[in-house]
């Protein structure tokens, strides 16, 4: 009594790719695609492995986020220094 998948593998991969490339939540995407949230989560687990088909996409996302983090960290440090200068008591 195994249950045949209602969605083909291409649809599943496209749904996971949408998760990666858009800023929409899993809940939003699952509603838009007409699938359950748990189904979408399971597909994400299935395809987002270290050797899965989205390895390159994941690495691009990691690289982009690391670059963004470095920029934000640098901006924060500059702001800290400027606040210290402005809060310094004048003689």
Order of alpha helices (4+ residues) and beta strands (2+ residues): alpha-alpha-alpha-alpha
